[in-house]
Every structure is written in structure tokens, then in C-alpha cells.
Amino acid sequence: MQVDYPALARTVAALTGGERDSVALMATLACEVHHSDDRFDWTGFYRVTEPGLLRIGPYQGGHGCLVIPFERGVCGACARTGTAQIVPDVDAFPGHIACASTTRSELVLPVRDATGALIAVFDIDSNQPDAFAEDDAIRLQAILDATFAR
């Protein structure tokens, strides 16, 4: 099963319209995205809870790391740079944090509020190598922006 991004965007918009609570939005988005594609083994948010620090937020899948400093891992790189991270082979990523031994590739996107402030990163892990393309990053970023930056 591959993501039908237009349908996913419509579903997320319908479920989250009018909602302002970021945790409710994250929980809904994590669930909908996780179940939209078989490539997605772990799907969730790491919230910026203090300067330079991410803490786990709503997610779907096995357990995640509880705390990630901006200086570590793929999520930290996304938070630090504010740019999408597409990692085809997590074992080749310097400083990768192995929260699950089955993760082979990863996509992490910045989540910004209406003021442009980074509030979280959205992390998708796959047990398949090279599971993510630039198109996935672009389409998912558009859904994130439409949900959180309104």
C-alpha cells in the first residue's frame, strides 16, 4: 500500500479542522499517517520542550526514545537545521540513535506553528531500506504546514 497523499490531506483536514491543541493534532496526524502506508513502521512526534531538547510526543508503533538532544541523531539534525532529513540507511548516518533495531531508513520533518517557531519534528521510521523519497517529504511537509501553521 502506498500513500494516497491527496486523500490523506483531505482526511487530516477534516479530522483536525478547528482544533488548536497541538497534542491533539499530533495524535491524530500520527495515527492517520502511520496507517496510510505499509512502509511506515514507526510514526510520531518529538516535541521541543526546552531549548535544544526534544521529548517524545504522540506516536504509533513500538516504543520510542524519550529524550533527544538537538545534537544527536536524525531527529536532532532536523531540529538543529530546520530542514527535512531523508536517510536511506540509518546505519550510515553519523550519530544515529537506534531506538528500534528494526529501523533501516528514516524521514524527519520540521513542525512549525503559525509564527514559524519550531514546535516539534515529525519522525517516520521504516523497516525497509531507502523507503523515502523527496516526494514523500514534500507532500508530508505540506500536510504538516496546513495542520500546524494555520
C-alpha positions in Angstrom: 0.0 0.0 0.0 1.4 3.4 -1.0 0.1 6.7 0.4 -2.7 8.5 -1.4 -1.5 11.9 -0.4 -4.5 13.9 -1.7 -6.9 11.6 0.3 -4.6 11.7 3.4 -4.6 15.6 3.2 -8.4 15.7 3.0 -8.8 13.2 5.8 -6.4 15.1 8.1 -8.0 18.4 7.3 -11.5 17.0 8.0 -10.4 15.5 11.3 -8.4 18.4 12.6 -10.4 21.4 11.3 -10.9 24.0 14.0 -8.6 22.1 16.5 -5.9 24.2 18.1 -4.4 21.9 20.7 -1.0 20.7 19.3 -1.0 17.4 21.2 -4.5 16.5 19.8 -3.3 17.5 16.3 -0.1 15.4 16.7 -2.0 12.3 17.9 -4.4 12.5 15.0 -1.8 13.1 12.4 0.5 10.3 13.8 -2.4 7.8 13.6 -3.6 8.8 10.1 -0.1 8.9 8.6 1.0 5.7 10.3 -1.9 3.7 8.8 -1.6 5.2 5.3 1.4 3.2 4.1 3.0 -0.1 4.8 6.5 1.5 4.7 5.7 3.4 7.9 6.9 1.2 10.8 7.1 4.0 13.5 5.4 7.4 13.1 5.4 10.1 15.6 6.4 13.5 17.0 9.3 14.7 19.2 8.3 18.0 20.8 10.6 20.9 21.6 10.1 21.1 25.3 13.1 23.3 26.2 15.9 24.9 24.2 17.9 22.2 22.4 15.8 19.3 23.6 13.2 17.1 22.1 10.8 14.9 24.1 8.6 12.1 22.7 5.1 13.1 21.8 2.2 11.2 20.3 3.2 8.3 18.2 2.2 4.9 16.6 4.4 1.8 16.7 6.8 0.4 19.2 8.4 2.4 21.9 10.5 5.5 21.0 13.3 7.3 22.6 12.1 9.5 25.4 14.5 12.4 25.0 16.7 13.5 22.1 19.1 16.4 22.3 19.3 18.6 19.1 23.0 17.4 18.8 22.1 13.8 18.3 20.5 11.6 15.7 18.3 12.3 12.7 15.6 14.0 14.7 18.2 16.2 16.3 19.6 17.1 12.9 16.2 18.1 11.7 15.6 20.2 14.8 19.0 21.8 14.6 18.9 22.7 10.9 15.1 23.1 10.4 15.3 21.1 7.3 13.9 17.7 6.2 16.2 14.7 6.8 15.8 11.8 4.3 18.1 9.0 5.4 18.1 5.9 3.1 20.4 3.9 5.5 20.3 4.8 9.2 23.5 2.8 9.9 25.4 5.2 7.6 24.1 8.3 9.4 26.7 9.6 11.9 25.3 9.6 15.4 22.1 7.8 14.5 20.1 6.9 17.7 18.8 3.3 17.4 15.5 3.4 19.3 14.4 0.2 17.5 16.8 -2.3 15.9 14.5 -2.9 13.0 14.7 0.7 11.6 16.5 0.8 8.3 15.6 4.2 6.9 14.1 7.4 8.2 12.3 10.6 7.3 12.2 13.5 9.7 10.4 16.8 9.0 10.2 20.1 11.0 6.9 21.1 12.5 6.3 24.9 12.8 3.5 26.9 14.3 1.8 29.9 12.8 4.6 32.2 13.9 7.2 30.0 12.2 8.6 28.7 15.5 9.8 25.0 15.6 7.5 23.2 17.9 8.4 19.6 17.1 9.8 17.2 14.5 7.7 14.5 12.7 9.6 11.3 12.5 8.8 8.3 10.3 10.9 5.1 10.5 10.8 2.2 8.1 12.0 -1.3 8.4 12.8 -1.1 4.7 16.0 0.4 3.3 15.7 3.5 1.2 12.0 3.7 1.9 11.5 7.5 1.5 11.7 9.9 -1.5 11.8 13.7 -1.8 8.1 13.5 -2.9 7.2 12.0 0.5 9.0 14.8 2.3 7.3 17.5 0.1 3.8 16.1 0.4 4.0 15.3 4.2 5.5 18.7 4.9 2.5 20.3 3.1 0.2 18.4 5.4 2.2 19.4 8.5 2.2 23.0 7.4 -1.6 23.0 6.7 -2.2 21.4 10.1 0.1 23.3 12.5 1.0 26.6 10.8 -2.6 27.9 10.4 
